[in-house]
Amino acid sequence: MRTFTLPLALAAGLGLTAPAPAQNLEDVIGGIAQTLIQQELDKNAYLAAQEANTAAAYRDYLAKFPKGAYRVNAERALERLGASTEASSAAQAEARLGITFAQKVGVQRELTRLGYRTYGTDGVWGKNTRTAIATWQRDRGDKVTGYVTEAQLRLLLRGAVVTTPPADDGGTVGTSPVAVEAALKLTRTQRVEIQRQLSALGFDTGVADGLWGAKTRTAIKAWQRANRQTQTGYVTAAQVKLIRQQAGSSTPTPGTDNEAALEESLLGLTRTERVDLQRRLTRLGYETLRTDGTFGPGTRRAIAEWQADEGEPATGYLTADQVRLIRVETGG
């Protein structure tokens, strides 16, 4: 028999005294879960910026959470550091544009075509893409911020071919959600990880065994509904990425993670060295969420993002050369 102890408790906490239909109650609970997740991400991002205590870190926070709960604190911190809020304002203005994944890829391709290297066209605007944008702005005689305005976005997209792959848009005309997910060719390990991530976000998939039955499909639908996406019960590439970001972990890359993890273990990094690397990554703008010497999901994600921006395979595990490069990039 199904029990509704948690939903009823949450409903009671919200002051919902009248009985609500099960579907409506699920929507309410899903909305609450999503709100709590966003609040936690907002808090963690601000704490990371506060720990780094650099203008770049606070600007990065404002770019990711332009309406965040700690926005005023971040702006005041920038003032204390003597940094201009011009860049943070530009970051917030760009965030309001709602640039899609396909448009980000299109901008990266156009910048590369124009000779401004972004070191990747993956839709993730990291340090290299921001540098390319800033250089392009400088060469045009525009204000150099590293963040695009609406007019600049239109200009860059005018010469770019923006296409959204079927795996990213939930299915184009004539492509079913089943076919879109099948095209991802998810491994059993990846399916297990996604089940765990969904469960961690409050969408129960049952046993995380890599077999996506009725319970997992229902969990995917509930997650899609909570994120205002088409409820198909089948995932797209963009959705897999979003689930991973929300859960704060990374899906293993088939055939590379074990080898990369082994190679990193051979480095014999001490706890002090790990703490130092976490702090250096944070200074570069890649949030590790913690600087405790433990390379958890936040640190692995930060490493992978840095690797992608450097044009390296994004394994989330460091090599000796990459450790040296991080040290060079942060002043030795």
C-alpha positions as a Markdown table, in Angstrom:
| # | Residue | x | y | z |
|---|---|---|---|---|
| 1 | Met | 0.0 | 0.0 | 0.0 |
| 2 | Arg | 1.4 | 3.5 | -0.9 |
| 3 | Thr | 2.1 | 5.9 | 1.9 |
| 4 | Phe | 2.1 | 9.6 | 1.7 |
| 5 | Thr | 3.9 | 10.4 | 4.9 |
| 6 | Leu | 6.6 | 12.7 | 3.4 |
| 7 | Pro | 4.2 | 14.5 | 0.9 |
| 8 | Leu | 1.6 | 15.1 | 3.7 |
| 9 | Ala | 4.3 | 16.4 | 6.0 |
| 10 | Leu | 5.6 | 18.8 | 3.4 |
| 11 | Ala | 2.0 | 19.8 | 2.6 |
| 12 | Ala | 1.3 | 20.4 | 6.3 |
| 13 | Gly | 4.5 | 22.5 | 6.5 |
| 14 | Leu | 3.2 | 24.7 | 3.7 |
| 15 | Gly | -0.1 | 25.2 | 5.3 |
| 16 | Leu | -2.1 | 23.1 | 2.8 |
| 17 | Thr | -5.1 | 22.1 | 4.9 |
| 18 | Ala | -7.5 | 21.0 | 2.3 |
| 19 | Pro | -7.0 | 17.6 | 0.6 |
| 20 | Ala | -5.4 | 17.8 | -2.8 |
| 21 | Pro | -5.6 | 15.4 | -5.8 |
| 22 | Ala | -2.6 | 13.1 | -5.9 |
| 23 | Gln | -1.3 | 14.5 | -9.2 |
| 24 | Asn | -1.5 | 18.1 | -7.9 |
| 25 | Leu | 0.3 | 17.0 | -4.7 |
| 26 | Glu | 3.1 | 15.4 | -6.8 |
| 27 | Asp | 3.4 | 18.7 | -8.7 |
| 28 | Val | 3.7 | 20.6 | -5.4 |
| 29 | Ile | 6.3 | 18.2 | -4.0 |
| 30 | Gly | 8.3 | 18.2 | -7.2 |
| 31 | Gly | 8.2 | 22.0 | -7.2 |
| 32 | Ile | 9.4 | 22.1 | -3.5 |
| 33 | Ala | 12.2 | 19.6 | -4.3 |
| 34 | Gln | 13.4 | 21.7 | -7.3 |
| 35 | Thr | 13.3 | 24.9 | -5.2 |
| 36 | Leu | 15.3 | 23.3 | -2.4 |
| 37 | Ile | 17.9 | 22.0 | -4.9 |
| 38 | Gln | 18.3 | 25.5 | -6.5 |
| 39 | Gln | 18.6 | 27.1 | -3.1 |
| 40 | Glu | 21.3 | 24.6 | -2.2 |
| 41 | Leu | 23.2 | 25.2 | -5.5 |
| 42 | Asp | 22.9 | 28.9 | -4.9 |
| 43 | Lys | 24.3 | 28.6 | -1.4 |
| 44 | Asn | 27.2 | 26.3 | -2.4 |
| 45 | Ala | 28.2 | 28.6 | -5.3 |
| 46 | Tyr | 28.3 | 31.6 | -3.0 |
| 47 | Leu | 30.2 | 29.8 | -0.3 |
| 48 | Ala | 32.8 | 28.8 | -2.9 |
| 49 | Ala | 33.1 | 32.4 | -4.1 |
| 50 | Gln | 33.4 | 33.6 | -0.5 |
| 51 | Glu | 36.1 | 31.1 | 0.2 |
| 52 | Ala | 38.1 | 32.1 | -2.9 |
| 53 | Asn | 37.4 | 35.8 | -2.0 |
| 54 | Thr | 38.4 | 37.0 | -5.5 |
| 55 | Ala | 36.6 | 39.4 | -7.8 |
| 56 | Ala | 36.6 | 36.6 | -10.5 |
| 57 | Ala | 34.9 | 34.2 | -8.1 |
| 58 | Tyr | 32.2 | 36.6 | -7.1 |
| 59 | Arg | 31.6 | 37.6 | -10.7 |
| 60 | Asp | 31.2 | 34.0 | -11.6 |
| 61 | Tyr | 28.6 | 33.5 | -8.9 |
| 62 | Leu | 26.6 | 36.6 | -10.1 |
| 63 | Ala | 26.8 | 35.2 | -13.7 |
| 64 | Lys | 25.4 | 31.9 | -12.6 |
| 65 | Phe | 22.8 | 33.2 | -10.1 |
| 66 | Pro | 21.9 | 36.8 | -11.3 |
| 67 | Lys | 18.9 | 36.7 | -8.9 |
| 68 | Gly | 20.6 | 34.6 | -6.2 |
| 69 | Ala | 19.8 | 35.0 | -2.5 |
| 70 | Tyr | 23.4 | 36.2 | -2.0 |
| 71 | Arg | 23.5 | 38.7 | -4.9 |
| 72 | Val | 23.8 | 41.8 | -2.7 |
| 73 | Asn | 26.5 | 40.2 | -0.6 |
| 74 | Ala | 28.5 | 39.3 | -3.7 |
| 75 | Glu | 28.1 | 42.8 | -5.0 |
| 76 | Arg | 29.3 | 44.3 | -1.7 |
| 77 | Ala | 32.2 | 41.9 | -1.7 |
| 78 | Leu | 33.2 | 43.2 | -5.1 |
| 79 | Glu | 33.1 | 46.7 | -3.8 |
| 80 | Arg | 35.3 | 45.8 | -0.8 |
| 81 | Leu | 37.8 | 44.2 | -3.2 |
| 82 | Gly | 37.9 | 47.4 | -5.2 |
| 83 | Ala | 36.6 | 45.6 | -8.3 |
| 84 | Ser | 34.3 | 47.3 | -10.8 |
| 85 | Thr | 30.8 | 45.9 | -10.9 |
| 86 | Glu | 30.8 | 46.5 | -14.6 |
| 87 | Ala | 31.8 | 42.9 | -15.4 |
| 88 | Ser | 29.3 | 41.4 | -13.0 |
| 89 | Ser | 26.5 | 43.6 | -14.5 |
| 90 | Ala | 27.5 | 42.4 | -17.9 |
| 91 | Ala | 27.3 | 38.8 | -16.6 |
| 92 | Gln | 23.9 | 39.3 | -15.2 |
| 93 | Ala | 22.7 | 41.0 | -18.4 |
| 94 | Glu | 23.9 | 38.0 | -20.4 |
| 95 | Ala | 22.2 | 35.6 | -18.1 |
| 96 | Arg | 18.9 | 37.3 | -18.7 |
| 97 | Leu | 19.2 | 36.6 | -22.4 |
| 98 | Gly | 18.5 | 33.0 | -21.8 |
| 99 | Ile | 21.0 | 31.8 | -24.4 |
| 100 | Thr | 20.3 | 28.2 | -25.4 |
| 101 | Phe | 22.8 | 25.4 | -25.6 |
| 102 | Ala | 22.6 | 25.3 | -29.4 |
| 103 | Gln | 23.2 | 29.1 | -29.5 |
| 104 | Lys | 26.3 | 28.8 | -27.3 |
| 105 | Val | 27.7 | 26.1 | -29.6 |
| 106 | Gly | 27.0 | 28.4 | -32.6 |
| 107 | Val | 28.8 | 31.3 | -31.0 |
| 108 | Gln | 31.8 | 29.2 | -30.2 |
| 109 | Arg | 32.0 | 27.9 | -33.8 |
| 110 | Glu | 31.7 | 31.4 | -35.2 |
| 111 | Leu | 34.4 | 32.8 | -32.9 |
| 112 | Thr | 36.6 | 29.9 | -33.9 |
| 113 | Arg | 35.9 | 30.6 | -37.6 |
| 114 | Leu | 36.8 | 34.2 | -37.1 |
| 115 | Gly | 40.2 | 33.2 | -35.5 |
| 116 | Tyr | 39.3 | 33.5 | -31.8 |
| 117 | Arg | 40.1 | 30.1 | -30.3 |
| 118 | Thr | 37.6 | 28.8 | -27.8 |
| 119 | Tyr | 39.3 | 25.4 | -27.5 |
| 120 | Gly | 36.1 | 23.5 | -27.8 |
| 121 | Thr | 32.5 | 23.9 | -29.2 |
| 122 | Asp | 30.7 | 22.1 | -26.4 |
| 123 | Gly | 28.2 | 24.7 | -25.4 |
| 124 | Val | 30.1 | 25.4 | -22.1 |
| 125 | Trp | 31.4 | 28.9 | -21.9 |
| 126 | Gly | 34.5 | 28.6 | -19.7 |
| 127 | Lys | 37.7 | 30.6 | -19.4 |
| 128 | Asn | 38.8 | 30.1 | -23.0 |
| 129 | Thr | 35.5 | 31.0 | -24.5 |
| 130 | Arg | 35.3 | 34.1 | -22.3 |
| 131 | Thr | 38.8 | 35.1 | -23.4 |
| 132 | Ala | 37.8 | 34.7 | -27.0 |
| 133 | Ile | 34.7 | 36.8 | -26.5 |
| 134 | Ala | 36.8 | 39.5 | -24.8 |
| 135 | Thr | 39.4 | 39.5 | -27.5 |
| 136 | Trp | 36.6 | 39.7 | -30.2 |
| 137 | Gln | 35.0 | 42.7 | -28.3 |
| 138 | Arg | 38.4 | 44.4 | -28.0 |
| 139 | Asp | 39.1 | 44.0 | -31.8 |
| 140 | Arg | 35.7 | 45.5 | -32.6 |
| 141 | Gly | 36.2 | 48.4 | -30.3 |
| 142 | Asp | 33.4 | 47.3 | -28.0 |
| 143 | Lys | 33.5 | 47.4 | -24.2 |
| 144 | Val | 35.6 | 44.4 | -23.1 |
| 145 | Thr | 33.7 | 42.3 | -20.5 |
| 146 | Gly | 33.9 | 38.7 | -21.8 |
| 147 | Tyr | 30.1 | 38.6 | -21.8 |
| 148 | Val | 27.9 | 39.1 | -24.8 |
| 149 | Thr | 25.1 | 41.7 | -25.2 |
| 150 | Glu | 21.9 | 41.0 | -27.1 |
| 151 | Ala | 23.3 | 42.9 | -30.1 |
| 152 | Gln | 26.6 | 41.0 | -30.0 |
| 153 | Leu | 24.8 | 37.7 | -29.7 |
| 154 | Arg | 22.7 | 38.4 | -32.8 |
| 155 | Leu | 25.8 | 39.5 | -34.7 |
| 156 | Leu | 27.7 | 36.3 | -33.9 |
| 157 | Leu | 24.8 | 34.0 | -34.6 |
| 158 | Arg | 24.1 | 35.7 | -37.9 |
| 159 | Gly | 27.3 | 34.1 | -39.4 |
| 160 | Ala | 26.9 | 30.9 | -37.5 |
| 161 | Val | 24.9 | 27.8 | -38.4 |
| 162 | Val | 22.9 | 27.0 | -35.3 |
| 163 | Thr | 21.5 | 23.5 | -35.2 |
| 164 | Thr | 20.1 | 21.6 | -32.3 |
| 165 | Pro | 21.0 | 17.9 | -32.5 |
| 166 | Pro | 18.0 | 15.6 | -32.0 |
| 167 | Ala | 19.6 | 14.2 | -28.8 |
| 168 | Asp | 19.5 | 17.7 | -27.2 |
| 169 | Asp | 16.0 | 19.0 | -28.1 |
| 170 | Gly | 13.9 | 16.0 | -27.0 |
| 171 | Gly | 13.2 | 14.9 | -30.5 |
| 172 | Thr | 12.8 | 16.6 | -33.8 |
| 173 | Val | 9.9 | 16.1 | -36.2 |
| 174 | Gly | 9.7 | 12.4 | -37.0 |
| 175 | Thr | 12.1 | 11.4 | -34.2 |
| 176 | Ser | 10.5 | 9.6 | -31.2 |
| 177 | Pro | 11.8 | 10.1 | -27.7 |
| 178 | Val | 12.7 | 6.4 | -27.6 |
| 179 | Ala | 14.9 | 6.9 | -30.7 |
| 180 | Val | 16.5 | 10.0 | -29.2 |
| 181 | Glu | 17.5 | 8.2 | -26.0 |
| 182 | Ala | 18.7 | 5.2 | -28.0 |
| 183 | Ala | 21.0 | 7.4 | -30.0 |
| 184 | Leu | 22.8 | 8.3 | -26.8 |
| 185 | Lys | 24.1 | 4.7 | -26.5 |
| 186 | Leu | 24.2 | 5.0 | -22.7 |
| 187 | Thr | 26.2 | 2.2 | -21.0 |
| 188 | Arg | 24.9 | 0.2 | -18.1 |
| 189 | Thr | 27.2 | 2.1 | -15.8 |
| 190 | Gln | 25.9 | 5.4 | -17.0 |
| 191 | Arg | 22.3 | 4.3 | -16.5 |
| 192 | Val | 23.0 | 3.2 | -13.0 |
| 193 | Glu | 24.6 | 6.6 | -12.3 |
| 194 | Ile | 21.7 | 8.5 | -13.7 |
| 195 | Gln | 19.3 | 6.5 | -11.6 |
| 196 | Arg | 21.3 | 7.3 | -8.5 |
| 197 | Gln | 21.4 | 11.0 | -9.5 |
| 198 | Leu | 17.6 | 11.1 | -9.9 |
| 199 | Ser | 17.0 | 9.4 | -6.6 |
| 200 | Ala | 19.4 | 11.9 | -4.9 |
| 201 | Leu | 17.3 | 14.7 | -6.4 |
| 202 | Gly | 14.2 | 13.3 | -4.8 |
| 203 | Phe | 12.9 | 11.3 | -7.8 |
| 204 | Asp | 12.8 | 7.7 | -6.7 |
| 205 | Thr | 14.0 | 5.2 | -9.3 |
| 206 | Gly | 13.9 | 2.3 | -7.0 |
| 207 | Val | 16.9 | -0.1 | -7.3 |
| 208 | Ala | 19.8 | 1.5 | -9.2 |
| 209 | Asp | 20.6 | -1.4 | -11.4 |
| 210 | Gly | 20.8 | 0.1 | -14.9 |
| 211 | Leu | 17.5 | -1.5 | -15.9 |
| 212 | Trp | 15.1 | 1.4 | -16.7 |
| 213 | Gly | 11.6 | 0.0 | -15.9 |
| 214 | Ala | 8.3 | 1.7 | -15.0 |
| 215 | Lys | 9.7 | 3.2 | -11.8 |
| 216 | Thr | 12.7 | 4.9 | -13.5 |
| 217 | Arg | 10.5 | 6.1 | -16.4 |
| 218 | Thr | 8.1 | 7.6 | -13.9 |
| 219 | Ala | 11.0 | 9.3 | -12.0 |
| 220 | Ile | 12.3 | 10.7 | -15.3 |
| 221 | Lys | 8.8 | 12.1 | -16.1 |
| 222 | Ala | 8.5 | 13.6 | -12.6 |
| 223 | Trp | 11.9 | 15.3 | -13.1 |
| 224 | Gln | 11.0 | 16.5 | -16.5 |
| 225 | Arg | 7.8 | 18.0 | -15.1 |
| 226 | Ala | 9.6 | 19.7 | -12.2 |
| 227 | Asn | 12.0 | 21.2 | -14.8 |
| 228 | Arg | 9.2 | 22.3 | -17.1 |
| 229 | Gln | 10.3 | 20.0 | -19.9 |
| 230 | Thr | 8.3 | 17.7 | -22.2 |
| 231 | Gln | 7.3 | 14.7 | -20.1 |
| 232 | Thr | 8.3 | 11.7 | -22.2 |
| 233 | Gly | 10.0 | 9.5 | -19.6 |
| 234 | Tyr | 13.0 | 9.3 | -22.0 |
| 235 | Val | 16.1 | 11.4 | -21.6 |
| 236 | Thr | 18.0 | 13.6 | -24.1 |
| 237 | Ala | 21.7 | 14.5 | -24.0 |
| 238 | Ala | 20.9 | 17.9 | -22.6 |
| 239 | Gln | 18.8 | 16.4 | -19.9 |
| 240 | Val | 21.5 | 14.0 | -18.8 |
| 241 | Lys | 23.8 | 16.9 | -18.5 |
| 242 | Leu | 21.3 | 18.9 | -16.4 |
| 243 | Ile | 20.6 | 16.0 | -14.1 |
| 244 | Arg | 24.3 | 15.6 | -13.6 |
| 245 | Gln | 24.8 | 19.3 | -12.8 |
| 246 | Gln | 21.9 | 19.3 | -10.4 |
| 247 | Ala | 23.1 | 16.2 | -8.6 |
| 248 | Gly | 26.6 | 17.6 | -8.4 |
| 249 | Ser | 28.3 | 14.5 | -9.8 |
| 250 | Ser | 29.5 | 13.3 | -13.1 |
| 251 | Thr | 28.5 | 10.4 | -15.3 |
| 252 | Pro | 31.5 | 8.1 | -16.0 |
| 253 | Thr | 32.8 | 8.1 | -19.5 |
| 254 | Pro | 33.0 | 4.5 | -20.8 |
| 255 | Gly | 36.5 | 3.0 | -21.0 |
| 256 | Thr | 38.3 | 6.1 | -19.7 |
| 257 | Asp | 37.5 | 6.8 | -16.0 |
| 258 | Asn | 39.2 | 3.7 | -14.6 |
| 259 | Glu | 42.4 | 4.3 | -16.5 |
| 260 | Ala | 42.4 | 8.0 | -15.7 |
| 261 | Ala | 41.7 | 7.3 | -12.0 |
| 262 | Leu | 44.5 | 4.8 | -11.9 |
| 263 | Glu | 46.9 | 7.3 | -13.5 |
| 264 | Glu | 46.0 | 10.0 | -11.0 |
| 265 | Ser | 46.5 | 7.6 | -8.1 |
| 266 | Leu | 50.0 | 7.0 | -9.3 |
| 267 | Leu | 50.8 | 10.7 | -8.7 |
| 268 | Gly | 50.6 | 10.1 | -5.0 |
| 269 | Leu | 49.1 | 13.5 | -4.3 |
| 270 | Thr | 49.2 | 14.4 | -0.6 |
| 271 | Arg | 46.3 | 16.0 | 1.2 |
| 272 | Thr | 48.1 | 19.3 | 1.2 |
| 273 | Glu | 48.6 | 19.1 | -2.6 |
| 274 | Arg | 45.0 | 18.3 | -3.1 |
| 275 | Val | 43.8 | 21.2 | -1.0 |
| 276 | Asp | 46.2 | 23.4 | -3.0 |
| 277 | Leu | 44.8 | 22.2 | -6.3 |
| 278 | Gln | 41.2 | 22.7 | -5.2 |
| 279 | Arg | 42.1 | 26.3 | -4.2 |
| 280 | Arg | 43.9 | 26.9 | -7.5 |
| 281 | Leu | 40.9 | 25.6 | -9.6 |
| 282 | Thr | 38.6 | 27.9 | -7.6 |
| 283 | Arg | 40.8 | 30.8 | -8.3 |
| 284 | Leu | 40.6 | 29.9 | -12.0 |
| 285 | Gly | 36.8 | 30.1 | -11.8 |
| 286 | Tyr | 36.1 | 26.4 | -11.5 |
| 287 | Glu | 34.0 | 25.7 | -8.4 |
| 288 | Thr | 35.1 | 22.7 | -6.4 |
| 289 | Leu | 32.6 | 23.5 | -3.6 |
| 290 | Arg | 35.1 | 22.3 | -1.0 |
| 291 | Thr | 38.8 | 22.7 | -0.3 |
| 292 | Asp | 39.3 | 19.9 | 2.1 |
| 293 | Gly | 41.7 | 17.7 | 0.1 |
| 294 | Thr | 39.0 | 15.2 | -0.8 |
| 295 | Phe | 38.3 | 15.1 | -4.5 |
| 296 | Gly | 34.5 | 14.6 | -4.4 |
| 297 | Pro | 31.8 | 15.2 | -7.1 |
| 298 | Gly | 32.3 | 19.0 | -7.0 |
| 299 | Thr | 36.0 | 18.8 | -7.5 |
| 300 | Arg | 35.7 | 16.1 | -10.2 |
| 301 | Arg | 33.3 | 18.3 | -12.1 |
| 302 | Ala | 35.6 | 21.3 | -11.7 |
| 303 | Ile | 38.5 | 19.3 | -13.1 |
| 304 | Ala | 36.5 | 18.1 | -16.0 |
| 305 | Glu | 35.3 | 21.6 | -16.9 |
| 306 | Trp | 38.9 | 22.9 | -16.7 |
| 307 | Gln | 40.1 | 20.0 | -18.9 |
| 308 | Ala | 37.3 | 20.7 | -21.5 |
| 309 | Asp | 38.3 | 24.4 | -21.6 |
| 310 | Glu | 41.9 | 23.4 | -22.1 |
| 311 | Gly | 41.0 | 21.1 | -25.0 |
| 312 | Glu | 41.8 | 17.9 | -23.0 |
| 313 | Pro | 39.7 | 14.8 | -22.5 |
| 314 | Ala | 37.2 | 15.7 | -19.7 |
| 315 | Thr | 37.8 | 12.7 | -17.4 |
| 316 | Gly | 37.7 | 14.5 | -14.1 |
| 317 | Tyr | 41.0 | 13.0 | -13.1 |
| 318 | Leu | 44.4 | 14.8 | -13.3 |
| 319 | Thr | 47.6 | 13.8 | -15.0 |
| 320 | Ala | 51.1 | 15.0 | -13.9 |
| 321 | Asp | 51.2 | 17.5 | -16.8 |
| 322 | Gln | 47.8 | 18.9 | -15.9 |
| 323 | Val | 48.8 | 19.4 | -12.3 |
| 324 | Arg | 51.8 | 21.4 | -13.5 |
| 325 | Leu | 49.7 | 23.4 | -15.9 |
| 326 | Ile | 47.2 | 24.4 | -13.2 |
| 327 | Arg | 50.1 | 25.6 | -11.0 |
| 328 | Val | 51.5 | 27.6 | -14.0 |
| 329 | Glu | 48.1 | 29.2 | -14.7 |
| 330 | Thr | 47.8 | 30.3 | -11.1 |
| 331 | Gly | 51.2 | 31.7 | -10.7 |
| 332 | Gly | 53.4 | 28.7 | -10.0 |
